[in-house]
Amino acid sequence: MAEIDMPGTEVQSMGELLGRVMDLIETRSAGFDAVAVGPPLAAAGSNFDDRWNDGRFQLKRECKTLKDGCEAIVKAFADADKEMASALKEGGNGGAKQ
């Protein structure tokens, strides 16, 4: 029998992975050193990293928007679940007919 995930589990996982992507986008903070790749590639690596600044900024902004959306979806699932549970409790007798 297949395991059934709660609604939003995949969305929550995606939000967490987007956070990791945002962390990894920062090549300089990750220890990138263009000179370390060797003289033939040092200038190209440094040039790429400098030009990547705009792309890095845009990608991080878009990832943050998506991550925030994932968090909102997960919260909406949790809120809906609580509301349904509350409605069942208020119905009394576990929803049995009276």
LINZIDA-V455454 format. One record per run of one state. SS is the DSSP state (helix for helix, strand for strand, loop for the rest). FROM is the first residue (numbers start at 1). LEN is the number of residues. If there is no record, write none. Layout:
# LINZIDA-V455454
ss=SS from=FROM len=LEN
ss=SS from=FROM len=LEN
This chain:
# LINZIDA-V455454
ss=loop from=1 len=8
ss=helix from=9 len=17
ss=loop from=26 len=8
ss=helix from=34 len=4
ss=loop from=38 len=1
ss=helix from=39 len=52
ss=loop from=91 len=2
ss=helix from=93 len=3
ss=loop from=96 len=3
